[in-house]
Structure formats: structure tokens, C-alpha cells
Amino acid sequence: MLSKYKYEGFSNFKIKHSEVLKFIDSQKNKFEIIELGKSIENREIFALKTGKGLIKILLWSQMHGNEPVSTMALIDLLNFLSSDENKAKELLQKLEIIAIPMLNPDGAENFERRNAISVDLNRDAKKLISPESKILNRATEDFSPDFGFNLHDQEAYYGIEGGSSPTMMSFLSPAFNKECNIDNNRKITMQVIAGINIMLRKEFSNIVTARYSDAFMPNAFGDFIQSKGIKTILFEGGYIIGDINRQQIRVLYSNSLLFALQSITNKQYEKYTVEDYDNIPQNIKLKFTDLILKNVSLLKGDKKFYVDIAIRKKITNSEVFSDTINEYIIDDIGDMSYKNAFKIIDCKNKSVKINSKDIKRLANADELLKLFKIKL
Ligand SMILES: [Zn+2]
């Protein structure tokens, strides 16, 4: 639906602040542009405002600098909203929208999760150490939205039980207290998420969606903003095998945002229940791995065992995109039927035998890959 409005101005997926500014500049006649403040390294953080409706929506993306698909999807949505489409005009009759694309421009510049003083903005909702956190907090106070959309990307290795693909989109209705109670506001966010999930499944085939567990994190922005009575939804863009730059995910992401806005506008979410939300599969960290070698002959003295070996990139620093990591480690050894992989090789008929002293969990996997003549 939204692919027609994909913004074509990004040179590659590691988008920079200057490119966001260029988009904002091109939209000066379509949106009210508000400078909210500056990042630590003096990059301007802008909000784009549009719509005359009574329901107020605040969306912010990329508080983690290495999560650019959230910003690309948000900008595609804005590109649609500023179009002449009747569907866009209908939304803007009912909604007032403020969007903050790229809340962490300093992190984005270096493609890092944290900001210029290495603070994770999503753990800074209480203390507000960083100017970027203060900007978001002030935006929630000044604009006082009915809904808050907290937009992120996640690692490629997330999956669901029995899923044939990694998680493509995941969602969370954050808890507002440690008991994880469900009040009316939180219930509505669950209904909205359930609706997005059903729309995604209807519009796209073979979709894998998930929901995060809701352990309360008071210093995370989603939880904090939800606790202020703003109906808050976390979106996380995931991965499709082979879609390294995540441009297919970008399409699912922008459509998820559009479904959410439409559902809120026409109150379609009322059709769905908390149970529908609970039925979305749980998002499981490291459910996927890059490679599983099945039935590898493993020697220990004169004994021989058949084990599966899972191998993945060595993620050490919250890398959401692992394109620059070339080191592989042994993720796990044993029965790997609980995991799935981007690539699976059955070694039953291979003559290669591994000595048990040569493999250890979390050790470098280069030698092993060389022995099997596998290039990842
Ligand atoms: Zn994030």
C-alpha cells in the first residue's frame, strides 16, 4: 500500500542526519516544522506536525542510532501523509500528528546504539541525562498525545516458536507498573497491535510477527510514557533472510504504521481483544542463527558422538545490523532442534570428523568453517 510513497532520497540504509534534514526541507510547505532542540554534537532535532484532528499521535524513531529502518519507515509514512491521496486526507481530518524522525542523530552518524556520551537513551527516561531524552520528554509534555509510537529495529536473530523466517515485525504494549496490569489505556494499545497484526497477515503472505514480553522497565521510554497515561506502542522492525538492507522490512514497517493510524481513526481496533494480542507469538531472542551444521561427527578419545553445531556472527555491542562483523562464533552445540538458521547443512555423509577439544561454545568458528569448506 505504501510502497508507492517510498522516499527515494536515501543513498543507503545507514542514513545520516543530513539526509533527514534534506527530507524535512523538502516538506516545508506540507508540515509545520518545529526545532525541538539539539543533540550533544549540535545536530538539530525536528518535529514535523500535520493534521487537524482531535486524536493526537506522537511518533519518534531511531533513539538508537543503529536502527535506521524505523526512520525510513516513518519518513515513508510522512511522504504518504503529505500526498494528495484521499486516504491520507481522511486520516488528517481525524488525527493531529507530530513525528520526530531520528531522535539520536549523533548515534546515527556513527551507526551506534548509544548517543555521543555513550548513554542508551532508552534507559534515560527517568533521569533525563541526555538532551535527546529531555527533548522527547518535553515533546510528550507539550504535545500531550493520546498515542505514542516508539519506533525501533531489532537484531536479525529474533524468531518465534516454529517460525520458518526470523521475526519480521514485533510489537509491545509496554507495562506501566511492575505488576504489568492492564488498564483501559493499555488494553487499547493491545487492541491496536492485534489489529495491525491481522492487517499485516491479510495484506502480505508468509508474514512472521511477534510480541515482546512486558517486564516493566521504569527507565525505558515506552514504559515511562505509558505510565504517564499516554497509550504507547513499541514497534520493532526485524529481518527477512537475504534482505540485508531491510528494504522489504521497511515496507512492512511503514504499512504497520499506516494500519495503526487507520485503526485508531476508524476505531477498528475495538473489534480485537486482549486475547488476540496474547495470541501473537512471543518474540524469542537468538531463535535464529546464521548456520546450523547437523549431525557432525565429534570424537572424544575413542568415542564418537553426533552433534548439531550452531554458528553465528559475534555480536558484542548491540549491533542490530551485523553487516560489518566478519567474525563467527560457535553459538551452541548439541541438539539444535530448538533453533532455526539462515542456512542449514546436514553433515551426516561428510567425512570430516571434529575432535571435541577443537570446539567450545562461544569460541571462534573460523577453523570449523574451514574444515567444512563453508564460506558465510
Ligand atoms: Zn532500539
Residues whose N, C-alpha, C, O or C-beta is under 5 A from the ligand:
A	BS01	ZN	H64 E67 H152 D153
